[in-house]
Amino acid sequence: MPYAGVSVISDGKLQSASVVVCGAASGYRLFIVDGYSRSKENTPNGKSIKSRPFRVGGYWWVILYSLNGERSQDEGHTSITLALDQDVSRHVKVQFEFSFIDQIDKQKSARIRSSEVASLSTGTSCGHHRWMKSGDFEASRHLRDDNFIIRCDLFVATAVGSFAPTPTIEVPKPDVLWQFGDLLQTKLGVDVTFEVGGETFAAHRCVLATRSSVFRAQLFGSMMEVTTSVIHIEDMAPSVFRALLTFIYNDSLPKREVDNMEEDEDEGDTDEDESEEEYDEEDEQVTWLQHLLVAADRYDLPKLKLMCEDELCEHLDVSSVATILDLAEQYHCCRLKEACVQFVRFLSPAKLHILLRTKGWKHIAKTYPDVVNELIVKLASKFY
């Protein structure tokens, strides 16, 4: 799709830029906001930031973006619209789509798949008056270092009621991960077997070696196992190793599966209180994620390790934060550590008192005094 230029907003002010004319019936425009916080302060509800005019399909267009809502009823939301920037004698039909992008140098040609079609005349606009809640946007991955980029794709009708986008061929999405997942499930061509906690797992040496430098050394390098039959894995639960293999083949974080031994124990505990079972399930999930993070570190799988960190951040509470913080310190999980520190920082005085009396926190205070000192500084900053 032809490029129709870029508009840059810095601290709420439109920066000068050259006009780009795109004569084709389709094009895309980039809208960059540098300094979101300042721009939001300078753009109250009812006010919009206007892009430089750009030409697509023989017409001049502008993008209007409001950080506090375009209308009074839209306050607390971001608004974005597309408008004609010229007088026209008849309605102009346009098919459009707005999207966030992360990096300007990674854009690819795209055709619009949405069904948003508008018929515009002089002084009218189309778009989303309540595109996103401001809080949701500020917490999203789209806002990075107080900056974000929006892309506007549009097709303009070349004749009344007709669109003429560039012919395209629908290319299927990559499915290689599904195919690798099938290899693990069907065990077709497996050439190595692992025994973990009494369970056996069949896999493919080349796949493991490709994904993990540790497996590469274990299966092909200096750490190569002498035996060619079964490799024994110590200090790991079967459910954790199963999840490890699933990630290696599918590149996604799997759900926790109960080990056979756990199932047997559950069958013998049918008289337990249901609320206690729910608590145990949550506790077991946290423990499983911690063990999976350790396994990811052990086998040099940094992406899986980050996924586990992200999941553990969702399970932080007074009863778990100390053990999770201990894990973060041991395995150098900077993001997870920061999440734990921030969680403790914003605890109520009553809950903070409960936390400080737990065995887990006493262990943190004894083992990691630097962490406690860091937390004291952050707690003190709340009052200044």
DRENDO-1510 file (C-alpha; in Angstrom, 1 decimal, always signed):
<recs>
REC; n; res; u; v; w
REC; 1; MET; +0.0; +0.0; +0.0 .
REC; 2; PRO; +1.5; +3.4; -0.9 .
REC; 3; TYR; +3.0; +5.6; +1.8 .
REC; 4; ALA; +1.1; +8.9; +2.4 .
REC; 5; GLY; +3.6; +10.5; +4.8 .
REC; 6; VAL; +3.8; +11.1; +8.6 .
REC; 7; SER; +2.6; +13.7; +11.1 .
REC; 8; VAL; +4.6; +14.2; +14.3 .
REC; 9; ILE; +3.1; +15.6; +17.5 .
REC; 10; SER; +5.5; +16.7; +20.2 .
REC; 11; ASP; +4.2; +17.8; +23.6 .
REC; 12; GLY; +0.8; +18.5; +22.0 .
REC; 13; LYS; +2.1; +20.6; +19.1 .
REC; 14; LEU; +2.2; +19.6; +15.4 .
REC; 15; GLN; +5.7; +19.7; +14.1 .
REC; 16; SER; +6.5; +20.9; +10.6 .
REC; 17; ALA; +6.7; +18.2; +7.9 .
REC; 18; SER; +6.7; +18.1; +4.1 .
REC; 19; VAL; +3.4; +17.3; +2.4 .
REC; 20; VAL; +3.2; +13.8; +0.7 .
REC; 21; VAL; +0.9; +13.4; -2.2 .
REC; 22; CYS; -0.2; +9.8; -2.8 .
REC; 23; GLY; -2.2; +9.7; -6.1 .
REC; 24; ALA; -3.2; +6.1; -5.8 .
REC; 25; ALA; -6.7; +5.1; -4.6 .
REC; 26; SER; -5.2; +3.6; -1.4 .
REC; 27; GLY; -2.6; +4.7; +1.0 .
REC; 28; TYR; -1.5; +4.8; +4.7 .
REC; 29; ARG; -0.6; +7.7; +6.9 .
REC; 30; LEU; +1.5; +7.5; +10.1 .
REC; 31; PHE; +0.5; +9.7; +13.1 .
REC; 32; ILE; +3.3; +9.9; +15.8 .
REC; 33; VAL; +2.8; +11.4; +19.2 .
REC; 34; ASP; +6.1; +12.1; +21.1 .
REC; 35; GLY; +5.4; +13.1; +24.7 .
REC; 36; TYR; +2.0; +11.7; +25.4 .
REC; 37; SER; +1.8; +13.0; +29.0 .
REC; 38; ARG; +2.4; +16.6; +28.0 .
REC; 39; SER; +0.2; +16.3; +25.0 .
REC; 40; LYS; -2.7; +15.1; +27.2 .
REC; 41; GLU; -2.2; +18.0; +29.5 .
REC; 42; ASN; -2.3; +20.5; +26.6 .
REC; 43; THR; -5.4; +18.9; +24.9 .
REC; 44; PRO; -8.5; +19.0; +27.2 .
REC; 45; ASN; -11.8; +17.3; +26.5 .
REC; 46; GLY; -13.4; +18.6; +23.3 .
REC; 47; LYS; -10.1; +19.5; +21.7 .
REC; 48; SER; -8.3; +17.5; +19.1 .
REC; 49; ILE; -4.8; +17.3; +17.6 .
REC; 50; LYS; -4.9; +17.7; +13.8 .
REC; 51; SER; -2.4; +16.0; +11.5 .
REC; 52; ARG; -0.9; +17.7; +8.4 .
REC; 53; PRO; -3.1; +17.3; +5.3 .
REC; 54; PHE; -2.2; +14.4; +3.1 .
REC; 55; ARG; -3.5; +13.4; -0.3 .
REC; 56; VAL; -4.9; +9.9; -1.2 .
REC; 57; GLY; -7.2; +9.0; -4.0 .
REC; 58; GLY; -7.3; +12.5; -5.4 .
REC; 59; TYR; -8.6; +14.1; -2.1 .
REC; 60; TRP; -7.0; +15.9; +0.9 .
REC; 61; TRP; -7.5; +14.3; +4.3 .
REC; 62; VAL; -6.6; +15.0; +7.9 .
REC; 63; ILE; -6.5; +12.8; +11.0 .
REC; 64; LEU; -8.1; +14.2; +14.2 .
REC; 65; TYR; -6.9; +12.7; +17.5 .
REC; 66; SER; -8.3; +13.6; +20.9 .
REC; 67; LEU; -6.5; +12.3; +24.1 .
REC; 68; ASN; -9.4; +13.3; +26.4 .
REC; 69; GLY; -12.4; +12.7; +24.2 .
REC; 70; GLU; -13.7; +14.6; +21.3 .
REC; 71; ARG; -17.1; +15.2; +22.8 .
REC; 72; SER; -18.2; +15.9; +26.4 .
REC; 73; GLN; -19.8; +12.4; +26.6 .
REC; 74; ASP; -16.5; +10.8; +25.5 .
REC; 75; GLU; -14.4; +12.2; +28.4 .
REC; 76; GLY; -12.0; +9.5; +29.7 .
REC; 77; HIS; -11.6; +8.0; +26.3 .
REC; 78; THR; -9.3; +8.6; +23.3 .
REC; 79; SER; -11.0; +9.6; +20.0 .
REC; 80; ILE; -9.7; +9.3; +16.5 .
REC; 81; THR; -11.4; +10.3; +13.3 .
REC; 82; LEU; -10.6; +10.8; +9.6 .
REC; 83; ALA; -11.9; +13.9; +7.8 .
REC; 84; LEU; -11.9; +15.5; +4.4 .
REC; 85; ASP; -9.8; +18.7; +4.3 .
REC; 86; GLN; -11.3; +20.3; +1.2 .
REC; 87; ASP; -14.7; +21.3; -0.2 .
REC; 88; VAL; -16.3; +18.6; -2.4 .
REC; 89; SER; -19.4; +18.7; -4.6 .
REC; 90; ARG; -20.5; +15.1; -3.9 .
REC; 91; HIS; -20.0; +12.5; -1.2 .
REC; 92; VAL; -16.7; +10.7; -1.1 .
REC; 93; LYS; -16.8; +7.0; -0.1 .
REC; 94; VAL; -13.8; +5.8; +1.8 .
REC; 95; GLN; -13.0; +2.5; +3.5 .
REC; 96; PHE; -10.7; +3.0; +6.5 .
REC; 97; GLU; -8.9; +1.4; +9.4 .
REC; 98; PHE; -6.9; +2.7; +12.4 .
REC; 99; SER; -4.3; +0.6; +14.2 .
REC; 100; PHE; -1.4; +1.0; +16.6 .
REC; 101; ILE; +2.1; +0.1; +15.5 .
REC; 102; ASP; +5.2; -0.4; +17.6 .
REC; 103; GLN; +8.1; +0.4; +15.2 .
REC; 104; ILE; +8.0; +2.5; +12.2 .
REC; 105; ASP; +10.6; +0.5; +10.3 .
REC; 106; LYS; +8.7; -2.8; +10.5 .
REC; 107; GLN; +5.6; -1.8; +8.5 .
REC; 108; LYS; +4.4; -4.0; +5.7 .
REC; 109; SER; +2.0; -3.4; +2.9 .
REC; 110; ALA; -1.5; -4.3; +4.0 .
REC; 111; ARG; -5.0; -4.4; +2.6 .
REC; 112; ILE; -8.0; -3.4; +4.7 .
REC; 113; ARG; -10.1; -6.3; +5.9 .
REC; 114; SER; -12.5; -4.3; +8.0 .
REC; 115; SER; -16.0; -3.4; +6.8 .
REC; 116; GLU; -15.9; +0.2; +8.0 .
REC; 117; VAL; -17.0; +2.3; +5.0 .
REC; 118; ALA; -18.0; +6.0; +5.3 .
REC; 119; SER; -19.5; +8.5; +2.9 .
REC; 120; LEU; -18.1; +11.9; +3.7 .
REC; 121; SER; -18.9; +15.4; +2.6 .
REC; 122; THR; -17.4; +18.8; +3.4 .
REC; 123; GLY; -17.0; +19.2; +7.2 .
REC; 124; THR; -17.8; +15.6; +8.1 .
REC; 125; SER; -15.6; +12.9; +9.6 .
REC; 126; CYS; -15.6; +9.2; +10.4 .
REC; 127; GLY; -13.9; +7.1; +13.0 .
REC; 128; HIS; -14.1; +6.2; +16.7 .
REC; 129; HIS; -15.3; +8.7; +19.3 .
REC; 130; ARG; -14.6; +6.1; +22.0 .
REC; 131; TRP; -11.6; +4.2; +20.6 .
REC; 132; MET; -10.0; +3.2; +24.0 .
REC; 133; LYS; -10.4; +4.1; +27.6 .
REC; 134; SER; -7.5; +6.4; +28.6 .
REC; 135; GLY; -6.5; +4.2; +31.5 .
REC; 136; ASP; -6.5; +1.1; +29.3 .
REC; 137; PHE; -4.4; +2.8; +26.7 .
REC; 138; GLU; -1.9; +4.1; +29.3 .
REC; 139; ALA; -1.5; +0.5; +30.6 .
REC; 140; SER; -1.2; -1.0; +27.2 .
REC; 141; ARG; +1.9; -2.1; +25.2 .
REC; 142; HIS; +1.1; +0.6; +22.6 .
REC; 143; LEU; +2.4; +3.4; +24.8 .
REC; 144; ARG; +6.2; +3.1; +25.1 .
REC; 145; ASP; +8.5; +5.7; +26.6 .
REC; 146; ASP; +5.6; +8.2; +26.6 .
REC; 147; ASN; +5.4; +7.8; +22.7 .
REC; 148; PHE; +3.1; +5.9; +20.4 .
REC; 149; ILE; +2.4; +5.6; +16.6 .
REC; 150; ILE; -1.0; +5.2; +14.9 .
REC; 151; ARG; -1.4; +4.0; +11.3 .
REC; 152; CYS; -4.4; +5.0; +9.2 .
REC; 153; ASP; -5.1; +2.8; +6.1 .
REC; 154; LEU; -7.7; +4.0; +3.6 .
REC; 155; PHE; -9.1; +3.1; +0.2 .
REC; 156; VAL; -11.0; +5.8; -1.7 .
REC; 157; ALA; -13.8; +5.0; -4.1 .
REC; 158; THR; -12.7; +5.6; -7.7 .
REC; 159; ALA; -16.3; +5.8; -8.9 .
REC; 160; VAL; -19.6; +6.1; -7.1 .
REC; 161; GLY; -20.1; +3.0; -4.9 .
REC; 162; SER; -17.0; +1.2; -6.1 .
REC; 163; PHE; -13.6; +0.5; -4.6 .
REC; 164; ALA; -10.5; -0.5; -6.5 .
REC; 165; PRO; -7.9; -1.8; -4.1 .
REC; 166; THR; -4.8; -3.4; -5.5 .
REC; 167; PRO; -5.5; -7.1; -6.2 .
REC; 168; THR; -4.1; -9.3; -3.5 .
REC; 169; ILE; -3.7; -13.0; -2.8 .
REC; 170; GLU; -4.7; -14.2; +0.6 .
REC; 171; VAL; -1.6; -16.0; +1.9 .
REC; 172; PRO; -2.2; -18.4; +4.8 .
REC; 173; LYS; -0.7; -17.6; +8.1 .
REC; 174; PRO; +2.4; -19.6; +9.1 .
REC; 175; ASP; +1.5; -22.9; +10.6 .
REC; 176; VAL; +4.9; -24.4; +11.2 .
REC; 177; LEU; +4.4; -24.3; +15.0 .
REC; 178; TRP; +1.3; -26.4; +14.6 .
REC; 179; GLN; +3.2; -28.8; +12.5 .
REC; 180; PHE; +5.9; -29.1; +15.1 .
REC; 181; GLY; +3.2; -29.6; +17.7 .
REC; 182; ASP; +1.9; -32.5; +15.7 .
REC; 183; LEU; +5.3; -34.0; +15.7 .
REC; 184; LEU; +5.4; -34.0; +19.4 .
REC; 185; GLN; +1.9; -35.5; +19.7 .
REC; 186; THR; +2.3; -38.2; +17.0 .
REC; 187; LYS; +5.9; -39.1; +18.0 .
REC; 188; LEU; +6.7; -39.5; +14.3 .
REC; 189; GLY; +10.5; -39.8; +13.9 .
REC; 190; VAL; +11.3; -39.5; +17.6 .
REC; 191; ASP; +14.9; -40.4; +18.4 .
REC; 192; VAL; +15.4; -39.7; +22.1 .
REC; 193; THR; +13.6; -40.6; +25.3 .
REC; 194; PHE; +13.6; -38.9; +28.6 .
REC; 195; GLU; +12.5; -40.3; +32.0 .
REC; 196; VAL; +11.2; -37.8; +34.5 .
REC; 197; GLY; +9.7; -38.7; +37.8 .
REC; 198; GLY; +8.7; -42.2; +36.6 .
REC; 199; GLU; +7.2; -40.9; +33.3 .
REC; 200; THR; +8.8; -41.2; +29.8 .
REC; 201; PHE; +8.8; -38.6; +27.1 .
REC; 202; ALA; +9.8; -39.1; +23.5 .
REC; 203; ALA; +11.2; -36.2; +21.4 .
REC; 204; HIS; +13.4; -35.2; +18.5 .
REC; 205; ARG; +17.0; -34.4; +19.1 .
REC; 206; CYS; +17.3; -31.8; +16.3 .
REC; 207; VAL; +14.2; -29.9; +17.6 .
REC; 208; LEU; +15.5; -29.8; +21.1 .
REC; 209; ALA; +19.0; -28.8; +20.0 .
REC; 210; THR; +17.6; -26.0; +17.8 .
REC; 211; ARG; +15.6; -24.5; +20.6 .
REC; 212; SER; +18.0; -24.9; +23.6 .
REC; 213; SER; +21.7; -24.5; +23.8 .
REC; 214; VAL; +21.7; -26.8; +26.9 .
REC; 215; PHE; +20.0; -29.6; +25.0 .
REC; 216; ARG; +22.3; -29.0; +22.1 .
REC; 217; ALA; +25.3; -29.6; +24.3 .
REC; 218; GLN; +23.6; -32.5; +26.0 .
REC; 219; LEU; +22.6; -34.3; +22.8 .
REC; 220; PHE; +25.4; -33.3; +20.4 .
REC; 221; GLY; +28.2; -31.5; +22.2 .
REC; 222; SER; +30.6; -32.0; +25.1 .
REC; 223; MET; +27.8; -33.0; +27.5 .
REC; 224; MET; +26.5; -35.7; +25.1 .
REC; 225; GLU; +24.9; -38.6; +27.1 .
REC; 226; VAL; +26.9; -41.8; +26.8 .
REC; 227; THR; +23.7; -43.9; +26.7 .
REC; 228; THR; +21.5; -43.8; +23.6 .
REC; 229; SER; +18.4; -45.3; +25.2 .
REC; 230; VAL; +16.9; -43.2; +28.0 .
REC; 231; ILE; +18.1; -39.9; +29.5 .
REC; 232; HIS; +17.1; -39.4; +33.1 .
REC; 233; ILE; +16.1; -35.9; +34.3 .
REC; 234; GLU; +16.5; -35.3; +38.0 .
REC; 235; ASP; +14.9; -32.7; +40.2 .
REC; 236; MET; +11.9; -32.0; +38.0 .
REC; 237; ALA; +8.2; -32.9; +38.0 .
REC; 238; PRO; +6.8; -34.6; +34.9 .
REC; 239; SER; +4.2; -31.8; +34.5 .
REC; 240; VAL; +7.0; -29.3; +34.3 .
REC; 241; PHE; +9.0; -31.2; +31.8 .
REC; 242; ARG; +5.9; -31.8; +29.7 .
REC; 243; ALA; +5.3; -28.1; +29.7 .
REC; 244; LEU; +8.9; -27.5; +28.7 .
REC; 245; LEU; +8.6; -29.8; +25.7 .
REC; 246; THR; +5.3; -28.2; +24.7 .
REC; 247; PHE; +6.9; -24.7; +24.7 .
REC; 248; ILE; +9.9; -26.0; +22.7 .
REC; 249; TYR; +7.6; -27.4; +20.0 .
REC; 250; ASN; +4.8; -24.8; +20.1 .
REC; 251; ASP; +6.5; -21.6; +21.3 .
REC; 252; SER; +3.6; -20.9; +23.7 .
REC; 253; LEU; +3.0; -21.2; +27.4 .
REC; 254; PRO; +0.9; -24.4; +28.0 .
REC; 255; LYS; -1.6; -24.9; +30.7 .
REC; 256; ARG; -0.7; -26.8; +33.8 .
REC; 257; GLU; -1.4; -30.5; +33.6 .
REC; 258; VAL; -1.8; -32.6; +36.7 .
REC; 259; ASP; +0.8; -35.4; +37.1 .
REC; 260; ASN; -0.4; -39.0; +37.6 .
REC; 261; MET; +0.8; -38.9; +41.2 .
REC; 262; GLU; -1.2; -35.8; +41.9 .
REC; 263; GLU; -4.3; -37.3; +40.4 .
REC; 264; ASP; -4.0; -40.3; +42.8 .
REC; 265; GLU; -3.6; -38.0; +45.7 .
REC; 266; ASP; -6.7; -36.0; +44.6 .
REC; 267; GLU; -8.8; -39.1; +44.5 .
REC; 268; GLY; -8.0; -39.8; +48.1 .
REC; 269; ASP; -9.0; -36.3; +49.3 .
REC; 270; THR; -12.7; -36.2; +48.2 .
REC; 271; ASP; -13.8; -35.2; +51.7 .
REC; 272; GLU; -11.8; -31.9; +51.7 .
REC; 273; ASP; -13.5; -28.6; +51.9 .
REC; 274; GLU; -14.2; -27.1; +48.4 .
REC; 275; SER; -12.9; -23.7; +49.3 .
REC; 276; GLU; -9.7; -25.3; +50.5 .
REC; 277; GLU; -9.4; -27.1; +47.2 .
REC; 278; GLU; -9.8; -23.9; +45.3 .
REC; 279; TYR; -7.0; -22.3; +47.4 .
REC; 280; ASP; -4.8; -25.4; +46.8 .
REC; 281; GLU; -5.4; -25.1; +43.1 .
REC; 282; GLU; -4.2; -21.5; +43.1 .
REC; 283; ASP; -1.2; -22.3; +45.3 .
REC; 284; GLU; -0.3; -25.3; +43.0 .
REC; 285; GLN; -0.5; -23.1; +39.9 .
REC; 286; VAL; +2.0; -20.6; +41.5 .
REC; 287; THR; +4.3; -23.4; +42.5 .
REC; 288; TRP; +4.1; -25.0; +39.0 .
REC; 289; LEU; +5.0; -21.6; +37.4 .
REC; 290; GLN; +7.9; -21.2; +39.7 .
REC; 291; HIS; +9.2; -24.7; +38.9 .
REC; 292; LEU; +8.7; -24.0; +35.2 .
REC; 293; LEU; +10.7; -20.8; +35.4 .
REC; 294; VAL; +13.5; -22.7; +37.1 .
REC; 295; ALA; +13.4; -25.3; +34.3 .
REC; 296; ALA; +13.4; -22.5; +31.6 .
REC; 297; ASP; +16.5; -21.0; +33.2 .
REC; 298; ARG; +18.1; -24.5; +33.5 .
REC; 299; TYR; +17.7; -25.2; +29.8 .
REC; 300; ASP; +18.4; -21.7; +28.5 .
REC; 301; LEU; +14.9; -20.8; +27.3 .
REC; 302; PRO; +14.7; -17.0; +27.9 .
REC; 303; LYS; +11.3; -16.5; +26.3 .
REC; 304; LEU; +9.7; -19.2; +28.4 .
REC; 305; LYS; +11.3; -17.7; +31.5 .
REC; 306; LEU; +9.8; -14.3; +30.6 .
REC; 307; MET; +6.4; -15.9; +30.1 .
REC; 308; CYS; +6.6; -17.4; +33.5 .
REC; 309; GLU; +7.6; -14.1; +35.0 .
REC; 310; ASP; +4.6; -12.4; +33.4 .
REC; 311; GLU; +2.2; -15.1; +34.7 .
REC; 312; LEU; +3.6; -14.9; +38.2 .
REC; 313; CYS; +3.0; -11.2; +38.2 .
REC; 314; GLU; -0.7; -12.0; +37.9 .
REC; 315; HIS; -0.6; -14.2; +41.0 .
REC; 316; LEU; +1.0; -11.8; +43.4 .
REC; 317; ASP; -0.7; -11.6; +46.8 .
REC; 318; VAL; +0.3; -11.3; +50.4 .
REC; 319; SER; +0.8; -15.1; +50.8 .
REC; 320; SER; +2.9; -15.5; +47.6 .
REC; 321; VAL; +4.9; -12.3; +47.1 .
REC; 322; ALA; +7.8; -13.3; +49.4 .
REC; 323; THR; +8.5; -16.7; +47.7 .
REC; 324; ILE; +8.1; -15.1; +44.2 .
REC; 325; LEU; +10.5; -12.3; +45.2 .
REC; 326; ASP; +13.0; -14.9; +46.5 .
REC; 327; LEU; +12.8; -16.7; +43.1 .
REC; 328; ALA; +13.2; -13.4; +41.2 .
REC; 329; GLU; +16.4; -12.7; +43.2 .
REC; 330; GLN; +17.9; -16.2; +42.7 .
REC; 331; TYR; +17.3; -16.3; +39.0 .
REC; 332; HIS; +17.9; -12.6; +38.1 .
REC; 333; CYS; +14.3; -11.9; +37.0 .
REC; 334; CYS; +14.5; -8.1; +37.1 .
REC; 335; ARG; +11.0; -7.5; +35.8 .
REC; 336; LEU; +9.5; -9.9; +38.3 .
REC; 337; LYS; +11.5; -8.4; +41.1 .
REC; 338; GLU; +10.2; -4.9; +40.3 .
REC; 339; ALA; +6.6; -6.2; +40.1 .
REC; 340; CYS; +7.0; -7.7; +43.6 .
REC; 341; VAL; +8.6; -4.5; +45.0 .
REC; 342; GLN; +5.8; -2.4; +43.6 .
REC; 343; PHE; +3.2; -4.8; +44.9 .
REC; 344; VAL; +4.6; -4.5; +48.4 .
REC; 345; ARG; +5.0; -0.7; +48.1 .
REC; 346; PHE; +1.3; -0.2; +47.5 .
REC; 347; LEU; -0.1; -2.6; +50.2 .
REC; 348; SER; -2.3; -1.1; +52.8 .
REC; 349; PRO; -0.8; -0.8; +56.3 .
REC; 350; ALA; -2.8; -3.7; +57.6 .
REC; 351; LYS; -1.7; -6.1; +54.8 .
REC; 352; LEU; +1.8; -4.9; +55.0 .
REC; 353; HIS; +1.8; -5.7; +58.7 .
REC; 354; ILE; +0.6; -9.2; +57.9 .
REC; 355; LEU; +3.3; -9.7; +55.2 .
REC; 356; LEU; +6.1; -8.6; +57.5 .
REC; 357; ARG; +5.1; -11.3; +60.0 .
REC; 358; THR; +5.3; -14.2; +57.5 .
REC; 359; LYS; +8.2; -16.7; +57.5 .
REC; 360; GLY; +8.7; -15.9; +53.8 .
REC; 361; TRP; +9.3; -12.2; +54.4 .
REC; 362; LYS; +11.6; -12.9; +57.3 .
REC; 363; HIS; +13.6; -15.1; +55.0 .
REC; 364; ILE; +13.8; -12.2; +52.5 .
REC; 365; ALA; +14.9; -9.7; +55.2 .
REC; 366; LYS; +17.7; -12.1; +56.3 .
REC; 367; THR; +18.9; -13.2; +52.9 .
REC; 368; TYR; +18.4; -10.1; +50.8 .
REC; 369; PRO; +19.0; -7.0; +52.9 .
REC; 370; ASP; +19.6; -4.8; +49.8 .
REC; 371; VAL; +16.0; -5.6; +48.6 .
REC; 372; VAL; +14.6; -4.6; +52.0 .
REC; 373; ASN; +16.6; -1.3; +51.8 .
REC; 374; GLU; +15.3; -0.6; +48.3 .
REC; 375; LEU; +11.8; -1.2; +49.4 .
REC; 376; ILE; +12.2; +1.1; +52.4 .
REC; 377; VAL; +13.3; +3.9; +50.0 .
REC; 378; LYS; +10.3; +3.3; +47.8 .
REC; 379; LEU; +7.9; +3.2; +50.7 .
REC; 380; ALA; +9.3; +6.4; +52.0 .
REC; 381; SER; +8.7; +8.1; +48.6 .
REC; 382; LYS; +5.0; +7.5; +49.0 .
REC; 383; PHE; +4.9; +10.2; +51.6 .
REC; 384; TYR; +6.9; +12.9; +49.9 .
</recs>
